[in-house]
Amino acid sequence: MKILQDQRFRQQREAFNLRFNCEHCALFDEQRETCAHGYPTTEHRQAHYDDPTALVVFCKHFELA
């Protein structure tokens, strides 16, 4: 699912400390920087959201670690 990242989303992400990136997922291998299911991680990584125009991409297999 991809949606536009607007100012309100960025504010709420900070205010509520939202967790939805690979770095917060139980399926993410931090040492190899890969997903346990083999999915690409580029659009799901925290660094992706440094760009305020980047689309928000939610992973359907996200498991909060």
N, C-alpha and C positions, 0 to 999 in steps of 0.2 A: 504494500500500500504506500503510495507516494502522495504527499500533500505539500502545499506551499508553506514555507516557514515564514511566518510573519512576526512582527514585533511583539504581539501579544503572546504568541507561543514561546518566544525567547524569554520574555519576562516570567511567564509561568514556569518554564523549565527551571529557571534559577530560583524563584520563590518557593516552589514545591519540591525542589531537588529531584526532579524526575529522572528515572533510570530507564533507559531503553537502548543503550549502545552496547556493542560487543563487549566492551570493557566491564560491563555490569552483568554479563550473561554467564550462566553456569556452563554453557556449551563452548565458551571461548577459551582456547589454549593460549595463555599469555606468553609462554616461552616461544612457541612457534608462530604466534599471531595468526592463528587460523581457527576456523569454526569446526567443531567436532563432526558436523554433518557435511563438511566440505563446501559450504556455501561461500560465495565471495563476501568479503567483509568491508570493502572500501566505502560503500555508501552507508554502512551501519556504524562505522567507527566514530568516536568522539571528535576526532580532528576534522571530520567531514563538516561538522556544524560550526567550525570557525568562520566559514563563509556564510554570511547572513542570507545569501540568495540560494543556498543549497536546499534542495527538496528534503522534506522529512521522510525518512524511509523506515517503516516499522517492519521488523522481521516476525513472521508467524511462528517461529520456533524459539523465540526469546524466552529464557527461563532465568528469572532473577536469582543471582548468586547470593 
